[in-house]
């Protein structure tokens, strides 16, 4: 009888393949080493002109209040960052009344006469320049999974990562 109970108990302890759970354990290590390259970003700033007023007459021809030109402008053709014309003069329309006048001009960057050589930077108004990374970052992974990293200097990075993943499926 005892043998039959032991056999029955062993039968209960064994499961069928359809009900067997799966246990998965994954280990991974990685090292990422980066050295930045030298880079320059240059954006040419364009010409910009705006004028507005209330209660004023604008003279864009260099004349006087009596010969005021009522059209707005006066800078002429803008090319290569150079404004050949002149900014208009504002005259109060009626003496003793309120008036407002706003005038602004931004001269754009000149167009370079030749292509820029490597390492040179054009004379542009919007400029970002980054030096190349210095030194050599280091990284090692030993057979027991230990990670060692060392940055090389400015513009470098060293990242070590260890991942342990456990999955249990029914």
C-alpha positions in Angstrom: 0.0 0.0 0.0 2.8 2.4 0.8 4.4 1.7 -2.5 1.1 2.5 -4.2 0.8 5.9 -2.4 4.4 6.8 -3.2 3.8 6.0 -6.9 0.6 8.0 -6.8 2.4 10.9 -5.1 5.2 10.9 -7.7 2.5 10.8 -10.5 0.9 14.0 -9.0 4.3 15.8 -8.8 4.9 15.3 -12.5 3.0 17.7 -14.8 2.1 17.4 -18.4 4.1 19.2 -21.0 1.1 21.5 -21.7 1.1 22.8 -18.1 4.9 23.0 -17.6 6.2 26.5 -16.9 9.2 28.0 -18.6 11.9 30.0 -16.7 14.2 32.1 -18.8 17.2 34.1 -17.4 19.2 36.3 -19.8 22.3 38.3 -18.9 23.9 40.8 -21.2 26.7 43.4 -20.8 27.6 46.2 -23.2 29.9 49.2 -23.4 29.4 52.2 -25.6 32.3 54.5 -26.4 31.9 57.9 -28.1 34.3 60.6 -29.3 32.6 63.7 -30.8 33.7 64.9 -34.1 34.5 68.6 -34.7 31.4 70.4 -36.1 30.4 73.9 -37.2 26.9 75.1 -37.9 26.8 78.5 -39.8 23.5 80.2 -40.8 23.7 83.3 -42.9 21.5 86.1 -41.4 19.4 87.9 -44.0 18.6 91.6 -44.3 15.6 92.8 -42.3 13.8 96.2 -42.5 10.6 97.4 -40.9 9.1 100.9 -40.6 5.8 102.0 -39.1 4.4 105.3 -38.0 1.3 107.2 -37.0 0.9 111.0 -37.6 4.1 111.3 -39.6 5.1 111.8 -43.2 8.1 109.8 -44.4 10.7 111.2 -46.7 12.7 108.4 -48.5 14.3 110.6 -51.1 16.6 112.8 -48.9 14.5 115.9 -49.5 12.7 118.1 -47.0 9.3 118.2 -45.2 7.9 120.1 -48.2 9.0 117.4 -50.7 8.2 114.4 -48.6 7.6 111.1 -50.5 4.7 109.3 -49.0 5.9 105.8 -50.0 7.8 103.7 -47.5 11.1 102.3 -48.4 14.4 104.0 -49.2 17.0 101.3 -48.6 17.3 100.5 -52.3 18.4 97.0 -53.4 20.0 95.0 -50.6 22.7 92.6 -51.7 25.5 90.8 -49.9 24.7 92.5 -46.6 25.2 96.0 -47.9 22.4 98.6 -47.9 23.1 101.2 -50.6 20.1 103.4 -49.8 19.3 105.5 -46.7 16.8 105.1 -43.9 13.7 107.4 -44.3 13.3 110.5 -42.3 10.0 111.0 -40.4 8.3 114.4 -40.3 5.4 115.2 -37.9 2.3 115.6 -40.1 0.6 118.3 -37.9 2.6 120.4 -35.4 1.5 119.9 -31.8 -0.3 116.6 -32.3 0.8 113.2 -31.1 2.8 111.0 -33.4 4.8 107.7 -33.3 7.5 106.4 -35.5 9.4 103.1 -35.5 12.2 102.2 -37.9 14.6 99.2 -37.7 17.1 97.7 -40.1 19.4 94.7 -39.6 22.2 94.3 -42.2 22.5 90.7 -43.3 25.7 88.8 -43.5 27.9 89.4 -46.5 28.1 86.5 -49.0 31.5 84.9 -48.9 33.5 85.5 -52.0 35.0 81.9 -51.9 34.2 78.6 -50.4 35.3 78.2 -46.8 38.2 75.8 -46.2 38.1 73.0 -43.7 38.8 74.5 -40.2 37.9 78.1 -41.3 34.6 79.7 -40.2 32.7 82.1 -42.4 31.7 85.5 -40.9 28.1 84.6 -40.3 25.7 86.1 -37.6 24.4 82.7 -36.3 27.4 80.4 -35.6 28.0 77.4 -33.4 31.3 75.6 -33.4 32.3 72.5 -31.4 35.9 71.1 -31.1 36.7 67.5 -31.6 36.8 65.2 -28.6 40.1 64.7 -27.0 41.6 61.5 -25.7 40.3 57.9 -26.0 37.6 56.6 -23.8 38.0 53.0 -22.6 35.7 50.2 -21.7 36.1 46.5 -20.8 33.8 43.6 -19.9 35.4 40.7 -18.1 34.3 37.1 -18.3 32.6 37.4 -14.9 30.5 40.3 -16.2 32.4 43.1 -14.5 32.3 46.4 -16.5 35.0 49.1 -16.3 34.7 52.4 -18.3 36.8 55.5 -18.4 36.1 58.7 -20.4 38.9 60.0 -22.5 38.5 63.8 -22.0 36.4 66.7 -23.3 33.9 65.6 -26.0 34.0 61.9 -25.1 31.8 59.5 -23.2 31.9 55.9 -22.0 28.7 54.1 -20.9 28.6 50.6 -19.4 25.4 48.6 -19.0 24.5 45.3 -17.4 21.0 43.8 -17.9 19.5 40.8 -16.1 16.2 39.7 -17.4 14.0 36.9 -15.8 10.9 35.6 -17.5 8.4 33.1 -16.2 5.7 31.7 -18.5 2.8 29.5 -17.5 
